[in-house]
Amino acid sequence: MGFMDNAKDAADATGDRIGEAVDDTKERISDKVDEMQADAAVKNAEAERDAVHAKNEHKENMRDH
């Protein structure tokens, strides 16, 4: 039975490692998605800022003429 117990323990350990690897991969993907969403939010905010700046500049130019 010693051989069978060793094989079972090895299979359990391998299963645990695979489970941990899957969890790590899921976490990395989630982190990357969060990063991409944050980058998109920053780009969106910058675009909105630039649009407001351009609009205000245009209004100011219209007032001067």
N, C-alpha and C positions, 0 to 999 in steps of 0.2 A: 504494500500500500504506500510505501514511502515515495516511490516513483510517481504514482498517481497524485499524491498530495503535492509533490513538487511541481508537477505539470499544472495542476489546478491553481496553485499559488502563482506560478509564472503567467498563466492565462489571466488571472485576476489582476495582476500587476500591469500587464499589457493593456487590459481593458481600462484600468484607471488612468494610465498614461494617455491613451487615446482620448478618453473623456476630457482630461485636462487640456490636451492639445485643441480639441474642438472648442472648449470654453475660452481658451486664450485667443483662438482665431475669431470667435464671435465678438469678443471684447475689442480686439484690434479693429475689426470692421466697424463696430459701433463708434469707436473713438475717431476713426477716419471720417465717418458720416457726420459726426458732431463737428469736426474740424471744417469739413466742406460747407456745412450749413453756416458756421460762423463766418467763413470767408465770403460766402454769398451775401450774408447780412451786411458785412462791411462794405462790399462792392455796391450793394443797393443803397446804403446810407451815403456813400461817397457820390453816387450818381444823383441822388436826391439833393444833396448839398450843392453840387455843381449846377443842377437845374435851377435851384432857387437863386443861386448867385448870378447866373446868366439872366434870369427873369428880372432880378432887382437891378442889375446893370442896365438892362434894356429900358426899364422904367425910368431910371435916373437919366439916361441919354434922352429919353422922350421929354422929360421935364426941362432939360437944358435947352431944347430947341423950340 
